[in-house]
Amino acid sequence: MMAYTVARRTGEIGIRMALGGDRHRIIWTVLREIIWLGATGLTIGLAAAWGTTRYIESFLFGLKPTDALAILLAAGILIAVLVLACCDPVMRASRIDQLTALRHEPQCLRIAES
């Protein structure tokens, strides 16, 4: 999904780079959006998990449903997977050829998806 989102923004990224945006700023712009989506999803997921603790208590063996260490470990793993999953689309976005992005946006979309 993140690769598709970055591919849709090829024209915008090309314009930013043509106007003087450096590679680090492009990486940070895309990464910030990905982190925002991940943090929102994690917040909603943690709230839903907290609200259903009494329903899942019978399924857990040797673990309390409100065990802080288990919840923090699961959240940490999700954040690590999020960062690893966004590395390829972010690096691909930072290497977009600005002239190609500005001239042939549909062609860039096909290149970015492959």
N, CA, C and O atoms as a Tinker XYZ file with bonds, in Angstrom:
   456  protein
     1  N      0.819000   -1.182000    0.000000    73     2
     2  CA     0.000000    0.000000    0.000000    64     1     3
     3  C      0.871000    1.258000    0.000000    63     2     4     5
     4  O      0.551000    2.246000   -0.661000    81     3
     5  N      1.956000    1.210000    0.737000    73     3     6
     6  CA     2.823000    2.380000    0.789000    64     5     7
     7  C      3.513000    2.599000   -0.560000    63     6     8     9
     8  O      3.724000    3.740000   -0.970000    81     7
     9  N      3.864000    1.507000   -1.251000    73     7    10
    10  CA     4.476000    1.653000   -2.570000    64     9    11
    11  C      3.490000    2.308000   -3.530000    63    10    12    13
    12  O      3.886000    3.139000   -4.348000    81    11
    13  N      2.234000    1.951000   -3.443000    73    11    14
    14  CA     1.212000    2.555000   -4.290000    64    13    15
    15  C      1.035000    4.033000   -3.953000    63    14    16    17
    16  O      0.905000    4.859000   -4.856000    81    15
    17  N      1.027000    4.371000   -2.676000    73    15    18
    18  CA     0.888000    5.766000   -2.264000    64    17    19
    19  C      2.050000    6.608000   -2.777000    63    18    20    21
    20  O      1.851000    7.722000   -3.260000    81    19
    21  N      3.261000    6.074000   -2.670000    73    19    22
    22  CA     4.435000    6.805000   -3.160000    64    21    23
    23  C      4.377000    6.923000   -4.680000    63    22    24    25
    24  O      4.733000    7.965000   -5.230000    81    23
    25  N      3.933000    5.870000   -5.363000    73    23    26
    26  CA     3.836000    5.916000   -6.823000    64    25    27
    27  C      2.821000    6.962000   -7.271000    63    26    28    29
    28  O      3.029000    7.622000   -8.289000    81    27
    29  N      1.735000    7.123000   -6.534000    73    27    30
    30  CA     0.737000    8.143000   -6.874000    64    29    31
    31  C      1.286000    9.548000   -6.700000    63    30    32    33
    32  O      0.834000   10.477000   -7.369000    81    31
    33  N      2.246000    9.712000   -5.817000    73    31    34
    34  CA     2.808000   11.037000   -5.546000    64    33    35
    35  C      4.054000   11.321000   -6.371000    63    34    36    37
    36  O      4.804000   12.243000   -6.050000    81    35
    37  N      4.293000   10.542000   -7.436000    73    35    38
    38  CA     5.495000   10.703000   -8.242000    64    37    39
    39  C      5.610000   12.111000   -8.808000    63    38    40    41
    40  O      6.685000   12.709000   -8.765000    81    39
    41  N      4.515000   12.645000   -9.339000    73    39    42
    42  CA     4.553000   13.997000   -9.905000    64    41    43
    43  C      4.886000   15.042000   -8.865000    63    42    44    45
    44  O      5.692000   15.941000   -9.107000    81    43
    45  N      4.263000   14.920000   -7.708000    73    43    46
    46  CA     4.537000   15.875000   -6.623000    64    45    47
    47  C      5.989000   15.800000   -6.173000    63    46    48    49
    48  O      6.628000   16.828000   -5.947000    81    47
    49  N      6.507000   14.586000   -6.045000    73    47    50
    50  CA     7.901000   14.424000   -5.619000    64    49    51
    51  C      8.839000   14.977000   -6.678000    63    50    52    53
    52  O      9.847000   15.601000   -6.347000    81    51
    53  N      8.515000   14.752000   -7.968000    73    51    54
    54  CA     9.331000   15.297000   -9.046000    64    53    55
    55  C      9.358000   16.817000   -9.024000    63    54    56    57
    56  O     10.404000   17.429000   -9.236000    81    55
    57  N      8.198000   17.428000   -8.765000    73    55    58
    58  CA     8.139000   18.894000   -8.685000    64    57    59
    59  C      8.947000   19.402000   -7.496000    63    58    60    61
    60  O      9.673000   20.389000   -7.610000    81    59
    61  N      8.821000   18.730000   -6.361000    73    59    62
    62  CA     9.595000   19.146000   -5.178000    64    61    63
    63  C     11.094000   19.081000   -5.441000    63    62    64    65
    64  O     11.844000   19.976000   -5.053000    81    63
    65  N     11.521000   18.003000   -6.108000    73    63    66
    66  CA    12.951000   17.863000   -6.394000    64    65    67
    67  C     13.398000   18.886000   -7.435000    63    66    68    69
    68  O     14.510000   19.407000   -7.351000    81    67
    69  N     12.537000   19.179000   -8.420000    73    67    70
    70  CA    12.891000   20.167000   -9.439000    64    69    71
    71  C     12.995000   21.568000   -8.845000    63    70    72    73
    72  O     13.762000   22.397000   -9.336000    81    71
    73  N     12.230000   21.833000   -7.795000    73    71    74
    74  CA    12.280000   23.145000   -7.152000    64    73    75
    75  C     13.356000   23.248000   -6.078000    63    74    76    77
    76  O     13.429000   24.249000   -5.365000    81    75
    77  N     14.183000   22.228000   -5.963000    73    75    78
    78  CA    15.308000   22.317000   -5.045000    64    77    79
    79  C     15.206000   21.467000   -3.798000    63    78    80    81
    80  O     16.055000   21.566000   -2.912000    81    79
    81  N     14.186000   20.637000   -3.711000    73    79    82
    82  CA    14.070000   19.754000   -2.559000    64    81    83
    83  C     15.152000   18.688000   -2.589000    63    82    84    85
    84  O     15.311000   17.994000   -3.593000    81    83
    85  N     15.884000   18.553000   -1.519000    73    83    86
    86  CA    16.949000   17.559000   -1.504000    64    85    87
    87  C     16.403000   16.186000   -1.111000    63    86    88    89
    88  O     15.252000   16.050000   -0.695000    81    87
    89  N     17.243000   15.195000   -1.252000    73    87    90
    90  CA    16.846000   13.806000   -1.027000    64    89    91
    91  C     16.380000   13.566000    0.409000    63    90    92    93
    92  O     15.408000   12.843000    0.629000    81    91
    93  N     17.050000   14.155000    1.371000    73    91    94
    94  CA    16.703000   13.946000    2.777000    64    93    95
    95  C     15.322000   14.519000    3.109000    63    94    96    97
    96  O     14.574000   13.939000    3.896000    81    95
    97  N     14.999000   15.643000    2.511000    73    95    98
    98  CA    13.691000   16.242000    2.762000    64    97    99
    99  C     12.580000   15.389000    2.154000    63    98   100   101
   100  O     11.515000   15.243000    2.754000    81    99
   101  N     12.817000   14.827000    0.970000    73    99   102
   102  CA    11.828000   13.948000    0.333000    64   101   103
   103  C     11.629000   12.700000    1.186000    63   102   104   105
   104  O     10.498000   12.269000    1.409000    81   103
   105  N     12.719000   12.129000    1.658000    73   103   106
   106  CA    12.628000   10.935000    2.515000    64   105   107
   107  C     11.825000   11.265000    3.767000    63   106   108   109
   108  O     10.940000   10.502000    4.153000    81   107
   109  N     12.124000   12.387000    4.400000    73   107   110
   110  CA    11.434000   12.748000    5.633000    64   109   111
   111  C      9.952000   13.021000    5.386000    63   110   112   113
   112  O      9.116000   12.676000    6.221000    81   111
   113  N      9.615000   13.631000    4.261000    73   111   114
   114  CA     8.215000   13.917000    3.941000    64   113   115
   115  C      7.411000   12.622000    3.810000    63   114   116   117
   116  O      6.328000   12.498000    4.381000    81   115
   117  N      7.942000   11.671000    3.064000    73   115   118
   118  CA     7.239000   10.401000    2.868000    64   117   119
   119  C      7.224000    9.606000    4.170000    63   118   120   121
   120  O      6.201000    9.025000    4.529000    81   119
   121  N      8.338000    9.578000    4.868000    73   119   122
   122  CA     8.421000    8.833000    6.122000    64   121   123
   123  C      7.475000    9.388000    7.175000    63   122   124   125
   124  O      6.884000    8.628000    7.942000    81   123
   125  N      7.328000   10.700000    7.217000    73   123   126
   126  CA     6.426000   11.320000    8.191000    64   125   127
   127  C      4.978000   10.886000    7.945000    63   126   128   129
   128  O      4.239000   10.623000    8.894000    81   127
   129  N      4.576000   10.810000    6.682000    73   127   130
   130  CA     3.222000   10.360000    6.369000    64   129   131
   131  C      3.013000    8.903000    6.780000    63   130   132   133
   132  O      1.971000    8.545000    7.329000    81   131
   133  N      4.008000    8.074000    6.510000    73   131   134
   134  CA     3.908000    6.660000    6.861000    64   133   135
   135  C      3.854000    6.490000    8.372000    63   134   136   137
   136  O      3.062000    5.695000    8.877000    81   135
   137  N      4.680000    7.221000    9.092000    73   135   138
   138  CA     4.686000    7.122000   10.558000    64   137   139
   139  C      3.361000    7.623000   11.127000    63   138   140   141
   140  O      2.849000    7.048000   12.088000    81   139
   141  N      2.808000    8.670000   10.559000    73   139   142
   142  CA     1.524000    9.187000   11.022000    64   141   143
   143  C      0.419000    8.135000   10.845000    63   142   144   145
   144  O     -0.389000    7.927000   11.751000    81   143
   145  N      0.384000    7.479000    9.690000    73   143   146
   146  CA    -0.609000    6.435000    9.461000    64   145   147
   147  C     -0.415000    5.259000   10.430000    63   146   148   149
   148  O     -1.381000    4.717000   10.966000    81   147
   149  N      0.839000    4.881000   10.641000    73   147   150
   150  CA     1.123000    3.785000   11.563000    64   149   151
   151  C      0.765000    4.109000   12.997000    63   150   152   153
   152  O      0.217000    3.268000   13.710000    81   151
   153  N      1.070000    5.321000   13.423000    73   151   154
   154  CA     0.749000    5.732000   14.793000    64   153   155
   155  C     -0.757000    5.805000   15.005000    63   154   156   157
   156  O     -1.258000    5.436000   16.067000    81   155
   157  N     -1.478000    6.281000   13.995000    73   155   158
   158  CA    -2.944000    6.327000   14.097000    64   157   159
   159  C     -3.521000    4.923000   14.202000    63   158   160   161
   160  O     -4.379000    4.659000   15.044000    81   159
   161  N     -3.052000    4.030000   13.352000    73   159   162
   162  CA    -3.522000    2.645000   13.401000    64   161   163
   163  C     -3.168000    1.958000   14.709000    63   162   164   165
   164  O     -3.975000    1.204000   15.253000    81   163
   165  N     -1.979000    2.210000   15.213000    73   163   166
   166  CA    -1.563000    1.618000   16.477000    64   165   167
   167  C     -2.396000    2.144000   17.636000    63   166   168   169
   168  O     -2.746000    1.385000   18.540000    81   167
   169  N     -2.716000    3.426000   17.620000    73   167   170
   170  CA    -3.550000    4.002000   18.675000    64   169   171
   171  C     -4.948000    3.402000   18.665000    63   170   172   173
   172  O     -5.482000    3.044000   19.715000    81   171
   173  N     -5.536000    3.294000   17.488000    73   171   174
   174  CA    -6.871000    2.693000   17.380000    64   173   175
   175  C     -6.825000    1.225000   17.795000    63   174   176   177
   176  O     -7.723000    0.744000   18.486000    81   175
   177  N     -5.784000    0.518000   17.376000    73   175   178
   178  CA    -5.647000   -0.893000   17.742000    64   177   179
   179  C     -5.458000   -1.105000   19.237000    63   178   180   181
   180  O     -6.049000   -2.018000   19.815000    81   179
   181  N     -4.644000   -0.272000   19.865000    73   179   182
   182  CA    -4.446000   -0.389000   21.309000    64   181   183
   183  C     -5.731000   -0.065000   22.076000    63   182   184   185
   184  O     -6.039000   -0.714000   23.076000    81   183
   185  N     -6.473000    0.933000   21.609000    73   183   186
   186  CA    -7.740000    1.262000   22.261000    64   185   187
   187  C     -8.736000    0.110000   22.119000    63   186   188   189
   188  O     -9.450000   -0.216000   23.068000    81   187
   189  N     -8.783000   -0.499000   20.946000    73   187   190
   190  CA    -9.687000   -1.643000   20.743000    64   189   191
   191  C     -9.246000   -2.837000   21.585000    63   190   192   193
   192  O    -10.083000   -3.537000   22.155000    81   191
   193  N     -7.943000   -3.071000   21.666000    73   191   194
   194  CA    -7.439000   -4.179000   22.475000    64   193   195
   195  C     -7.737000   -3.952000   23.953000    63   194   196   197
   196  O     -8.120000   -4.880000   24.665000    81   195
   197  N     -7.561000   -2.723000   24.405000    73   195   198
   198  CA    -7.845000   -2.408000   25.802000    64   197   199
   199  C     -9.328000   -2.589000   26.111000    63   198   200   201
   200  O     -9.688000   -3.047000   27.196000    81   199
   201  N    -10.180000   -2.233000   25.168000    73   199   202
   202  CA   -11.621000   -2.357000   25.374000    64   201   203
   203  C    -12.122000   -3.787000   25.363000    63   202   204   205
   204  O    -13.195000   -4.067000   25.897000    81   203
   205  N    -11.369000   -4.696000   24.768000    73   203   206
   206  CA   -11.809000   -6.093000   24.686000    64   205   207
   207  C    -11.044000   -7.015000   25.622000    63   206   208   209
   208  O    -11.099000   -8.234000   25.455000    81   207
   209  N    -10.335000   -6.471000   26.600000    73   207   210
   210  CA    -9.509000   -7.308000   27.471000    64   209   211
   211  C    -10.319000   -8.328000   28.256000    63   210   212   213
   212  O     -9.878000   -9.464000   28.423000    81   211
   213  N    -11.468000   -7.955000   28.730000    73   211   214
   214  CA   -12.235000   -8.919000   29.537000    64   213   215
   215  C    -12.831000  -10.029000   28.682000    63   214   216   217
   216  O    -13.156000  -11.094000   29.207000    81   215
   217  N    -12.984000   -9.810000   27.384000    73   215   218
   218  CA   -13.513000  -10.849000   26.504000    64   217   219
   219  C    -12.452000  -11.864000   26.101000    63   218   220   221
   220  O    -12.774000  -13.028000   25.861000    81   219
   221  N    -11.190000  -11.442000   26.022000    73   219   222
   222  CA   -10.131000  -12.358000   25.611000    64   221   223
   223  C     -9.378000  -12.980000   26.783000    63   222   224   225
   224  O     -8.459000  -13.773000   26.579000    81   223
   225  N     -9.753000  -12.632000   27.977000    73   223   226
   226  CA    -9.040000  -13.122000   29.158000    64   225   227
   227  C     -9.062000  -14.648000   29.241000    63   226   228   229
   228  O     -8.080000  -15.247000   29.680000    81   227
   229  N    -10.144000  -15.280000   28.835000    73   227   230
   230  CA   -10.242000  -16.736000   28.925000    64   229   231
   231  C     -9.353000  -17.439000   27.897000    63   230   232   233
   232  O     -9.074000  -18.628000   28.051000    81   231
   233  N     -8.901000  -16.735000   26.849000    73   231   234
   234  CA    -8.056000  -17.339000   25.821000    64   233   235
   235  C     -6.572000  -17.287000   26.170000    63   234   236   237
   236  O     -5.767000  -17.977000   25.545000    81   235
   237  N     -6.208000  -16.489000   27.149000    73   235   238
   238  CA    -4.809000  -16.304000   27.500000    64   237   239
   239  C     -4.417000  -17.253000   28.623000    63   238   240   241
   240  O     -5.150000  -17.420000   29.598000    81   239
   241  N     -3.248000  -17.874000   28.470000    73   239   242
   242  CA    -2.744000  -18.787000   29.489000    64   241   243
   243  C     -1.440000  -18.238000   30.029000    63   242   244   245
   244  O     -0.472000  -18.076000   29.286000    81   243
   245  N     -1.414000  -17.953000   31.320000    73   243   246
   246  CA    -0.203000  -17.461000   31.960000    64   245   247
   247  C      0.111000  -16.009000   31.649000    63   246   248   249
   248  O      1.244000  -15.569000   31.842000    81   247
   249  N     -0.855000  -15.269000   31.178000    73   247   250
   250  CA    -0.639000  -13.879000   30.810000    64   249   251
   251  C     -1.901000  -13.086000   31.102000    63   250   252   253
   252  O     -3.007000  -13.511000   30.769000    81   251
   253  N     -1.727000  -11.953000   31.714000    73   251   254
   254  CA    -2.877000  -11.088000   31.957000    64   253   255
   255  C     -3.166000  -10.274000   30.700000    63   254   256   257
   256  O     -2.234000   -9.932000   29.972000    81   255
   257  N     -4.411000   -9.960000   30.428000    73   255   258
   258  CA    -4.716000   -9.184000   29.216000    64   257   259
   259  C     -4.208000   -7.753000   29.272000    63   258   260   261
   260  O     -4.104000   -7.098000   28.235000    81   259
   261  N     -3.894000   -7.261000   30.446000    73   259   262
   262  CA    -3.371000   -5.896000   30.572000    64   261   263
   263  C     -1.886000   -5.892000   30.921000    63   262   264   265
   264  O     -1.402000   -4.943000   31.539000    81   263
   265  N     -1.159000   -6.937000   30.536000    73   263   266
   266  CA     0.271000   -7.030000   30.805000    64   265   267
   267  C      1.007000   -5.961000   29.994000    63   266   268   269
   268  O      1.037000   -6.012000   28.764000    81   267
   269  N      1.592000   -5.006000   30.690000    73   267   270
   270  CA     2.220000   -3.855000   30.026000    64   269   271
   271  C      3.403000   -4.269000   29.162000    63   270   272   273
   272  O      3.603000   -3.715000   28.081000    81   271
   273  N      4.189000   -5.240000   29.626000    73   271   274
   274  CA     5.353000   -5.672000   28.852000    64   273   275
   275  C      4.927000   -6.302000   27.531000    63   274   276   277
   276  O      5.526000   -6.020000   26.493000    81   275
   277  N      3.910000   -7.143000   27.556000    73   275   278
   278  CA     3.436000   -7.784000   26.328000    64   277   279
   279  C      2.862000   -6.767000   25.355000    63   278   280   281
   280  O      3.078000   -6.866000   24.147000    81   279
   281  N      2.140000   -5.800000   25.876000    73   279   282
   282  CA     1.551000   -4.772000   25.010000    64   281   283
   283  C      2.647000   -3.904000   24.401000    63   282   284   285
   284  O      2.593000   -3.595000   23.211000    81   283
   285  N      3.632000   -3.510000   25.187000    73   283   286
   286  CA     4.735000   -2.694000   24.662000    64   285   287
   287  C      5.578000   -3.478000   23.668000    63   286   288   289
   288  O      6.038000   -2.920000   22.673000    81   287
   289  N      5.784000   -4.762000   23.926000    73   287   290
   290  CA     6.549000   -5.593000   22.999000    64   289   291
   291  C      5.814000   -5.725000   21.668000    63   290   292   293
   292  O      6.430000   -5.614000   20.608000    81   291
   293  N      4.512000   -5.958000   21.714000    73   291   294
   294  CA     3.725000   -6.061000   20.480000    64   293   295
   295  C      3.720000   -4.739000   19.718000    63   294   296   297
   296  O      3.838000   -4.733000   18.492000    81   295
   297  N      3.587000   -3.628000   20.422000    73   295   298
   298  CA     3.613000   -2.316000   19.773000    64   297   299
   299  C      4.990000   -2.045000   19.159000    63   298   300   301
   300  O      5.084000   -1.490000   18.064000    81   299
   301  N      6.038000   -2.429000   19.850000    73   299   302
   302  CA     7.396000   -2.259000   19.324000    64   301   303
   303  C      7.640000   -3.068000   18.070000    63   302   304   305
   304  O      8.261000   -2.587000   17.122000    81   303
   305  N      7.149000   -4.304000   18.064000    73   303   306
   306  CA     7.284000   -5.148000   16.872000    64   305   307
   307  C      6.518000   -4.537000   15.702000    63   306   308   309
   308  O      7.019000   -4.520000   14.578000    81   307
   309  N      5.317000   -4.039000   15.954000    73   307   310
   310  CA     4.538000   -3.411000   14.888000    64   309   311
   311  C      5.238000   -2.174000   14.324000    63   310   312   313
   312  O      5.224000   -1.951000   13.113000    81   311
   313  N      5.843000   -1.380000   15.185000    73   311   314
   314  CA     6.563000   -0.195000   14.727000    64   313   315
   315  C      7.792000   -0.595000   13.910000    63   314   316   317
   316  O      8.085000    0.027000   12.889000    81   315
   317  N      8.511000   -1.630000   14.352000    73   315   318
   318  CA     9.679000   -2.100000   13.603000    64   317   319
   319  C      9.290000   -2.614000   12.221000    63   318   320   321
   320  O      9.982000   -2.342000   11.240000    81   319
   321  N      8.194000   -3.349000   12.140000    73   319   322
   322  CA     7.712000   -3.849000   10.850000    64   321   323
   323  C      7.281000   -2.688000    9.961000    63   322   324   325
   324  O      7.521000   -2.712000    8.754000    81   323
   325  N      6.655000   -1.684000   10.539000    73   323   326
   326  CA     6.250000   -0.501000    9.782000    64   325   327
   327  C      7.459000    0.197000    9.167000    63   326   328   329
   328  O      7.439000    0.561000    7.991000    81   327
   329  N      8.498000    0.380000    9.952000    73   327   330
   330  CA     9.700000    1.053000    9.454000    64   329   331
   331  C     10.374000    0.225000    8.367000    63   330   332   333
   332  O     10.816000    0.775000    7.358000    81   331
   333  N     10.459000   -1.087000    8.561000    73   331   334
   334  CA    11.066000   -1.949000    7.542000    64   333   335
   335  C     10.239000   -1.979000    6.262000    63   334   336   337
   336  O     10.794000   -2.015000    5.164000    81   335
   337  N      8.914000   -1.966000    6.397000    73   335   338
   338  CA     8.046000   -2.014000    5.217000    64   337   339
   339  C      8.093000   -0.719000    4.422000    63   338   340   341
   340  O      7.839000   -0.735000    3.218000    81   339
   341  N      8.406000    0.386000    5.052000    73   339   342
   342  CA     8.404000    1.660000    4.332000    64   341   343
   343  C      9.778000    2.016000    3.773000    63   342   344   345
   344  O      9.893000    2.998000    3.040000    81   343
   345  N     10.814000    1.260000    4.088000    73   343   346
   346  CA    12.151000    1.609000    3.607000    64   345   347
   347  C     12.247000    1.590000    2.084000    63   346   348   349
   348  O     12.791000    2.524000    1.496000    81   347
   349  N     11.733000    0.551000    1.437000    73   347   350
   350  CA    11.820000    0.451000   -0.016000    64   349   351
   351  C     11.049000    1.569000   -0.720000    63   350   352   353
   352  O     11.615000    2.219000   -1.599000    81   351
   353  N      9.772000    1.825000   -0.372000    73   351   354
   354  CA     9.080000    2.933000   -1.045000    64   353   355
   355  C      9.725000    4.296000   -0.803000    63   354   356   357
   356  O      9.728000    5.148000   -1.691000    81   355
   357  N     10.265000    4.502000    0.387000    73   355   358
   358  CA    10.897000    5.787000    0.693000    64   357   359
   359  C     12.169000    5.965000   -0.127000    63   358   360   361
   360  O     12.405000    7.044000   -0.671000    81   359
   361  N     12.980000    4.937000   -0.222000    73   359   362
   362  CA    14.202000    5.040000   -1.015000    64   361   363
   363  C     13.884000    5.188000   -2.494000    63   362   364   365
   364  O     14.576000    5.915000   -3.208000    81   363
   365  N     12.847000    4.508000   -2.959000    73   363   366
   366  CA    12.432000    4.629000   -4.350000    64   365   367
   367  C     11.957000    6.054000   -4.643000    63   366   368   369
   368  O     12.224000    6.596000   -5.716000    81   367
   369  N     11.256000    6.651000   -3.689000    73   367   370
   370  CA    10.776000    8.021000   -3.878000    64   369   371
   371  C     11.934000    9.007000   -3.934000    63   370   372   373
   372  O     11.872000    9.998000   -4.662000    81   371
   373  N     12.973000    8.746000   -3.182000    73   371   374
   374  CA    14.094000    9.689000   -3.165000    64   373   375
   375  C     14.962000    9.593000   -4.412000    63   374   376   377
   376  O     15.770000   10.486000   -4.666000    81   375
   377  N     14.810000    8.516000   -5.204000    73   375   378
   378  CA    15.612000    8.343000   -6.415000    64   377   379
   379  C     14.837000    8.630000   -7.694000    63   378   380   381
   380  O     15.311000    8.313000   -8.785000    81   379
   381  N     13.663000    9.221000   -7.579000    73   379   382
   382  CA    12.847000    9.507000   -8.757000    64   381   383
   383  C     13.564000   10.537000   -9.629000    63   382   384   385
   384  O     14.041000   11.561000   -9.141000    81   383
   385  N     13.628000   10.245000  -10.921000    73   383   386
   386  CA    14.199000   11.208000  -11.864000    64   385   387
   387  C     13.175000   12.312000  -12.079000    63   386   388   389
   388  O     12.061000   12.053000  -12.534000    81   387
   389  N     13.550000   13.531000  -11.755000    73   387   390
   390  CA    12.588000   14.628000  -11.778000    64   389   391
   391  C     12.066000   14.940000  -13.166000    63   390   392   393
   392  O     10.887000   15.262000  -13.313000    81   391
   393  N     12.900000   14.857000  -14.185000    73   391   394
   394  CA    12.427000   15.143000  -15.546000    64   393   395
   395  C     11.439000   14.092000  -16.019000    63   394   396   397
   396  O     10.421000   14.422000  -16.628000    81   395
   397  N     11.730000   12.846000  -15.747000    73   395   398
   398  CA    10.811000   11.783000  -16.136000    64   397   399
   399  C      9.495000   11.919000  -15.387000    63   398   400   401
   400  O      8.426000   11.712000  -15.961000    81   399
   401  N      9.568000   12.260000  -14.128000    73   399   402
   402  CA     8.350000   12.406000  -13.327000    64   401   403
   403  C      7.481000   13.546000  -13.843000    63   402   404   405
   404  O      6.253000   13.449000  -13.827000    81   403
   405  N      8.105000   14.614000  -14.295000    73   403   406
   406  CA     7.337000   15.753000  -14.777000    64   405   407
   407  C      6.783000   15.545000  -16.188000    63   406   408   409
   408  O      5.704000   16.045000  -16.508000    81   407
   409  N      7.506000   14.819000  -17.025000    73   407   410
   410  CA     7.066000   14.620000  -18.406000    64   409   411
   411  C      6.067000   13.486000  -18.564000    63   410   412   413
   412  O      5.046000   13.639000  -19.235000    81   411
   413  N      6.357000   12.367000  -17.955000    73   411   414
   414  CA     5.574000   11.152000  -18.193000    64   413   415
   415  C      5.129000   10.555000  -16.873000    63   414   416   417
   416  O      5.630000    9.502000  -16.476000    81   415
   417  N      4.223000   11.185000  -16.199000    73   415   418
   418  CA     3.791000   10.697000  -14.891000    64   417   419
   419  C      3.193000    9.290000  -14.959000    63   418   420   421
   420  O      3.528000    8.479000  -14.096000    81   419
   421  N      2.330000    8.940000  -15.924000    73   419   422
   422  CA     1.801000    7.572000  -15.954000    64   421   423
   423  C      2.885000    6.525000  -16.121000    63   422   424   425
   424  O      2.789000    5.442000  -15.544000    81   423
   425  N      3.939000    6.833000  -16.918000    73   423   426
   426  CA     5.020000    5.882000  -17.083000    64   425   427
   427  C      5.779000    5.699000  -15.767000    63   426   428   429
   428  O      6.193000    4.586000  -15.445000    81   427
   429  N      5.964000    6.772000  -15.010000    73   427   430
   430  CA     6.651000    6.672000  -13.724000    64   429   431
   431  C      5.862000    5.819000  -12.749000    63   430   432   433
   432  O      6.445000    5.115000  -11.924000    81   431
   433  N      4.540000    5.878000  -12.837000    73   431   434
   434  CA     3.717000    5.057000  -11.941000    64   433   435
   435  C      3.984000    3.583000  -12.195000    63   434   436   437
   436  O      4.070000    2.796000  -11.252000    81   435
   437  N      4.116000    3.198000  -13.476000    73   435   438
   438  CA     4.378000    1.792000  -13.787000    64   437   439
   439  C      5.768000    1.396000  -13.329000    63   438   440   441
   440  O      5.954000    0.281000  -12.841000    81   439
   441  N      6.754000    2.281000  -13.472000    73   439   442
   442  CA     8.113000    1.980000  -13.054000    64   441   443
   443  C      8.179000    1.857000  -11.541000    63   442   444   445
   444  O      8.846000    0.959000  -11.026000    81   443
   445  N      7.510000    2.731000  -10.828000    73   443   446
   446  CA     7.565000    2.706000   -9.359000    64   445   447
   447  C      6.881000    1.480000   -8.785000    63   446   448   449
   448  O      7.258000    1.020000   -7.708000    81   447
   449  N      5.879000    0.935000   -9.476000    73   447   450
   450  CA     5.180000   -0.251000   -8.966000    64   449   451
   451  C      5.995000   -1.514000   -9.157000    63   450   452   453
   452  O      5.819000   -2.470000   -8.402000    81   451
   453  N      6.886000   -1.551000  -10.146000    73   451   454
   454  CA     7.655000   -2.774000  -10.405000    64   453   455
   455  C      8.850000   -2.903000   -9.518000    63   454   456
   456  O      9.592000   -3.880000   -9.620000    81   455
